[in-house]
C-alpha cells in the first residue's frame, strides 16, 4: 500500500518503509549543439554545446564537466560552465591522426555542481616580489644586478602572464586520459 501523502509504503502488511530522498535529484547533461562539427587531427577545439536539466534548477550555480573519453581518441577536457542552458563551450581534443566528426545531440558528459572559489591575491600584485624575497614565482628573488626599472619590467611581465606560470612543484596539471609515446624506431630507449 502506497501512502504518498506521508511518504510511506507497506509491503504485504509488513512494517512501513519510509520513502524519502536524501537530497534533491539533479541530473544535468551537456550535448553538442551544432548539426555537425569536425575536430581536426591532433587539435583542441571549443565545441558549442547546450545543456539539459532533469530536475529543479540550481539558480546561479556554476557547473563542471569532468575530463573523460567520448570515443576512441576524442576527449572532453575539464570545463567550468555557467548556469545558462545555451551558448556554452566545452573543451575537446582529438588525439588521433584523422579528422573526427561530432553530430548534434552527442552527449559530452554529465555536469556536477561546482563551487567557484576566488583566488587569493598574487604576491606580484602586492609588489612583494623583490630581491631575496623568497615569495611568488622566483623563490630566489630577482638578481642583484637588475636596476629598479628592470625589476619593474620583470614584475609587469610576470603579472601579464600570471595564468601560465606554475605556482609550485605540483601545479603543472596532469591527465590519465592520454599516454605520451615517442617512436624511437630501431633505437633502444634510454629513459
C-alpha positions as CSV (number, residue, x, y, z in Angstrom):
1,X,0.0,0.0,0.0
2,X,1.4,3.4,-1.1
3,X,0.8,6.4,1.1
4,X,2.2,9.3,-1.0
5,X,0.9,11.9,1.4
6,X,3.0,10.7,4.3
7,X,5.8,9.2,2.1
8,X,5.3,5.6,3.4
9,X,5.0,2.1,1.9
10,X,3.7,-1.1,3.4
11,X,4.5,-4.4,1.6
12,X,2.4,-7.5,2.3
13,X,1.2,-6.0,5.5
14,X,4.8,-5.7,6.8
15,X,6.1,-2.7,8.7
16,X,6.1,0.7,7.0
17,X,9.1,1.7,4.9
18,X,9.8,5.5,4.9
19,X,10.1,6.9,1.4
20,X,12.4,9.9,1.3
21,X,15.2,11.4,-0.7
22,X,18.5,12.2,1.0
23,X,18.9,15.2,-1.4
24,X,17.1,16.6,-4.4
25,X,17.7,14.9,-7.7
26,X,19.8,17.0,-10.0
27,X,20.8,15.5,-13.4
28,X,22.2,17.8,-16.0
29,X,23.9,16.8,-19.2
30,X,25.7,18.7,-22.0
31,X,25.3,17.9,-25.7
32,X,26.8,19.0,-29.0
33,X,24.7,21.9,-30.2
34,X,25.5,22.2,-33.9
35,X,24.3,19.7,-36.6
36,X,27.9,18.6,-37.0
37,X,31.3,19.7,-36.1
38,X,34.7,18.4,-37.2
39,X,37.7,18.3,-34.9
40,X,40.9,18.5,-36.8
41,X,43.6,15.8,-36.1
42,X,45.8,16.4,-33.1
43,X,43.9,19.7,-32.2
44,X,42.0,21.1,-29.3
45,X,38.7,23.0,-30.0
46,X,35.9,24.6,-28.0
47,X,32.7,22.8,-29.1
48,X,29.4,24.7,-29.0
49,X,27.1,22.9,-26.6
50,X,23.8,23.1,-24.8
51,X,22.7,21.5,-21.6
52,X,19.6,19.9,-20.2
53,X,18.3,19.8,-16.7
54,X,16.1,16.9,-15.5
55,X,15.1,18.4,-12.1
56,X,14.8,21.6,-10.2
57,X,17.4,24.1,-11.4
58,X,20.0,25.5,-9.0
59,X,19.7,29.2,-9.7
60,X,23.0,31.0,-10.3
61,X,25.1,27.8,-9.9
62,X,28.2,27.1,-11.9
63,X,28.7,23.6,-13.3
64,X,31.7,21.5,-14.3
65,X,32.0,18.6,-16.8
66,X,35.0,16.4,-16.0
67,X,37.6,15.0,-18.3
68,X,36.7,11.8,-20.0
69,X,36.9,9.9,-23.3
70,X,33.8,10.4,-25.6
71,X,35.1,8.0,-28.2
72,X,38.5,6.5,-29.1
73,X,40.9,9.4,-29.3
74,X,38.3,12.1,-28.6
75,X,38.4,13.6,-25.1
76,X,36.4,16.2,-23.2
77,X,38.7,18.4,-21.1
78,X,37.5,19.5,-17.7
79,X,35.4,22.6,-18.3
80,X,33.7,25.1,-15.9
81,X,30.4,26.2,-17.3
82,X,27.9,28.9,-16.2
83,X,24.3,28.1,-15.2
84,X,22.9,29.0,-18.6
85,X,21.5,26.3,-20.9
86,X,22.8,27.9,-24.1
87,X,25.9,29.5,-25.6
88,X,28.2,27.0,-23.8
89,X,31.6,25.9,-25.0
90,X,33.2,22.6,-24.0
91,X,36.9,22.0,-24.4
92,X,37.7,18.9,-26.5
93,X,40.8,17.4,-28.0
94,X,41.3,14.9,-30.9
95,X,44.4,12.8,-30.3
96,X,44.0,10.8,-33.5
97,X,45.7,11.5,-36.9
98,X,42.2,11.7,-38.5
99,X,39.6,14.4,-38.6
100,X,36.7,13.4,-36.3
101,X,33.0,14.2,-36.6
102,X,30.7,15.0,-33.8
103,X,27.0,15.3,-34.5
104,X,24.2,17.2,-32.9
105,X,22.9,15.5,-29.7
106,X,26.2,13.7,-28.9
107,X,26.4,13.6,-25.1
108,X,29.6,15.2,-23.9
109,X,29.1,14.3,-20.3
110,X,27.2,14.9,-17.1
111,X,27.6,18.1,-15.2
112,X,28.3,18.4,-11.5
113,X,27.7,21.4,-9.3
114,X,30.9,23.4,-8.8
115,X,31.8,25.8,-6.0
116,X,33.9,28.6,-7.6
117,X,36.4,29.9,-5.0
118,X,38.0,33.3,-5.5
119,X,41.8,33.1,-5.9
120,X,44.0,34.7,-3.3
121,X,45.7,37.9,-4.5
122,X,49.1,37.3,-6.1
123,X,52.3,38.3,-4.3
124,X,53.2,40.0,-7.5
125,X,50.2,42.3,-7.3
126,X,51.2,43.5,-3.9
127,X,54.7,44.2,-5.0
128,X,56.3,41.8,-2.6
129,X,58.4,40.1,-5.3
130,X,61.9,41.5,-5.0
131,X,65.5,40.6,-4.5
132,X,65.8,37.8,-2.0
133,X,62.1,37.9,-1.1
134,X,61.6,34.2,-1.5
135,X,58.0,34.7,-2.4
136,X,56.0,34.5,-5.6
137,X,57.3,32.8,-8.6
138,X,61.0,33.3,-8.1
139,X,62.0,31.7,-4.9
140,X,65.5,33.2,-5.0
141,X,64.1,36.7,-6.0
142,X,65.5,39.0,-8.6
143,X,69.2,39.0,-9.4
144,X,71.1,41.8,-7.6
145,X,72.4,43.4,-10.8
146,X,68.9,44.4,-12.1
147,X,68.0,48.1,-11.9
148,X,64.8,49.3,-10.4
149,X,63.3,49.8,-13.8
150,X,64.3,46.3,-15.0
151,X,62.8,44.8,-11.8
152,X,59.5,46.6,-12.5
153,X,59.6,45.4,-16.1
154,X,60.0,41.8,-15.0
155,X,57.3,42.2,-12.4
156,X,54.9,43.6,-15.0
157,X,55.8,40.7,-17.4
158,X,55.0,38.1,-14.7
159,X,51.8,39.9,-13.8
160,X,50.7,40.0,-17.5
161,X,51.3,36.2,-17.9
162,X,50.3,35.2,-14.4
163,X,48.0,32.5,-15.6
164,X,50.7,30.5,-17.4
165,X,53.2,30.2,-14.6
166,X,53.3,27.3,-12.1
167,X,52.8,28.3,-8.5
168,X,54.6,25.3,-7.2
169,X,56.2,21.9,-7.9
170,X,52.8,20.2,-8.3
171,X,50.9,23.0,-10.2
172,X,51.5,21.6,-13.6
173,X,48.4,19.6,-14.2
174,X,48.2,16.1,-15.3
175,X,46.0,13.7,-17.1
176,X,45.5,9.9,-17.2
177,X,43.5,10.1,-20.4
178,X,46.3,10.2,-22.9
179,X,49.7,8.5,-22.8
180,X,52.7,10.1,-24.5
181,X,54.7,8.0,-26.8
182,X,57.9,8.7,-28.7
183,X,58.7,6.5,-31.6
184,X,62.5,5.8,-31.5
185,X,62.4,3.5,-34.5
186,X,65.1,0.8,-34.1
187,X,67.0,2.7,-31.4
188,X,66.9,1.4,-27.8
189,X,65.1,3.6,-25.3
190,X,67.4,5.4,-22.9
191,X,64.9,6.7,-20.4
